[in-house]
């Protein structure tokens, strides 16, 4: 008799849990991602503290993303997220030799970063059938490289130190139908990676002038330190 009651309770509990997820365990979707700011440290290994902390700011970074989720239990969801982040801007970040003197010129500086993030989410108890509130966090692997273009010259990355980190997020999903939902999220993370770059030429044609690059290679550090906001759409099955 007791075992029958336990089975009935489990059946009722399972049916309620599945009604919260509309019977779906998998979710795939796309994201539009906005990150408030990032920095490129131009002289990260300088012995001078002022130079070492000199950075080139970048802001308003918008990029696409993809994500996948799987419901492990009634309250726990595992998720994988990736993005393609690219941002450039112009700044006087390079000193070169021109006409027997050194001058600082305007260059197009920026970076590319691709994060791979694995997260565990907890379904908050005040979620409803239409609104799902999640809090989560996990580990991340970040691949990136620097961009620098000026005149007819550019750079290539000869050595990149892969970055690892953690990230936390809060999000809300609104279920439009049993299978389609839209979502908003806010994420906190602080990825940074160091990259050694090599110029593809030492003599550069820059706005009609001939410039000589003082160094054939240089090292920078990229730090994406801003808050991340996400809007996305998903399909559950």
N, C-alpha and C positions, 0 to 999 in steps of 0.2 A: 504494500500500500504506500509506504514511504517512497519507494523507488518510483512508483507511478507519479506521485506528486512532484518529485524532483524533475522527472522527464517533462511533465506539463509546464513547470516553471521555466525550464531551459528553452522549451519551444516558444513560449510566450516572450521570453527575454530576447531570443534570437530574432523573432519576427519584429519586435519593436526596434532592435538595432538595425535591421535591414531596412526598415521603413525610413530611418534617419538618413540612410545612404541611398535610398531608392533601389536597393538591390545591386548596386554597382561597387566593384572593388578596385577598378583601374581608372586612371584619369590621365589624359595627355592634353597638352595645351601650348599656347604661345603667349609670350609676354612682351609688352612694351615697357622698357626699363629706363628710368631717369635717375641719374646719380648727380648729386649737387656739386661735388668738387673732386679734384685730384691734384697732385703735385709731381713735378719732375725735379729731383735734386740733381743739380748740374755738376757738383763737385763732392760726391758723398765720402770720398776718402781723403779729402784735404786735411792737412794738419792745422789749418786756420779754421777756428770755430765759426767765424762769420761766413767764409766760403762754404764750409761743410753744410751749413744750414740754409744756404741760398737755394731757393726753389723757384720754379716757373709754374705759376698757377693755371689750372684748367678748370672750367666750370660748365654746368648745364650739359652733361653727357647723356645722350639718348641712344639707346641701342636695342636690338631685338633679342629675344631669349626663347628657349624651349624648356618644358618641364614634363616630368612623368611622376605619377604617384601610385602607390599601392597600399591598400588598407590592410594592415597586419592584424589588428584586433578592432574591437568596437571603438576604442578611443585613440589608438595609435596608428599613424600613417607614416610610411617611409617615402621619401621623395628624392628625385635627382633633377638638378637644374644646371643648364649651361647657357652661356650668352656669348655674343660677339661684340666686344666693346672697343670702339675706335674714336679717338678725339685728337684734333690738332688745332694749333693756333700759332699766331706769329709773335715773335719776341726777339729782342736784341740779346741773343744768347751765345754768340760765337765771336771770338776775336781772331782776326786773320791778318796777314801781311799784305799791304798794298802800297805801291809807290814809295818804298823805303820807309814805311811807317806802319804801326799796328792800328787797326780800326775794328770797331765792334759793329757787326752787321745784323740785319734782320733775317731770321731763318724761320722756317715752318717746323715747329717742334710738336711732338705728340707721342702717342703710344697706341698699341693694340694689346688688349688683354682678353683671354678666354678663360673664364672660371669653370670649374667642374665641382659642383657642390652636392654633397650627400647629407640629407637632413632627416630628422625624426620629428614628427609633428604630433601634438596632443590636441584632440578635439575638446574644446572648452565646454563645460556642462550646460551653459546657457544657450548653446546652439539650438536651432529649430530645424524643421524639415526643409525650410527654404533658405535659411541663413546658417552657414557653417563658420564658426570662429575658431581659428587655429593659432597655436603658439608653438614655435619650434626652433631648432638649431642643429648645428652639426659641423662637420669638417669640410675643408675645401682645398683644392689644388688649383693653382693659378699659373697659367702660361702667358708670357707676354714678351713684347719687344718694343723698342723705341723707334720713332719715325723722326727723321730730320732731312729736310730738303732745302736747298738754296742754290740759285743759279742752275747750272747743269750738273750739280753734285747731289749725292745722297749718301746713305749709310747702309750697312748690313750688320746684323748682330753676329758677333763671333763667339760670344759666350753669354749664356743666360743662367742665372741662378733661380731655379724654380721655387716658387713660394707656396707655403702651406699656411693655413689659418683656420679660424673658426668664424661662424656667422650665426646670428640669431634673427628671428623675424616674427612678426604678427601679421595675420591675414584674415580676410573675410571672403567667403565664396557665397554668391547668390545663385541659386538654382532656378534658371528660367524654365526649363523642362526637366524631365527625368534624366536627360543625357547632356544637356547643354547648360553651362554656367559661366558667369563672369566673376572676376575676382580683383581685389585690391590688396596690396601688401606693403609693409614697410620693413626694410631690412637694414641691419647694422653689421658692418664688416670693415676690415682695415687691411686689405691685401697690399703687399709691397714686394717688389722684386728688383734685383740689381742686374744690369745688362752691360756688357762690354761691346762697343760698337767700333767699326772700322769704316773710314771714308772710302768711297769708291774712286776718288781721284784727289790729288793734292793741289793741282793747278785748276782753278775754277773760273769759268766765265760767268760773271755776276753783273747783270745789268750793263753790259758793255765794258766792264772792267775786268782785268785779270787779277785774281786773288790767289794767294798761296796759303794753304792750311798749315797752321803751325804744328799740329800733332796729327799723326796718321790714325790714332785710335783714342778713344776716351771711354770713361765709365759713368753711367748715370744710375739713379735709383728712382723708380716710379712708385708712388704711393697713392692709392685710391682711398681717400680718407673721408669721403662725403657720405651722407645718408642716402639710401636707395629707396625709391618709390616705384611700385610696380602696378600696372594694369594689365589684365590678361583675360583670355577666354579659354574654355576647356571643354573637352568631350569626355563623358564618363561612360564606362561600359562594364 
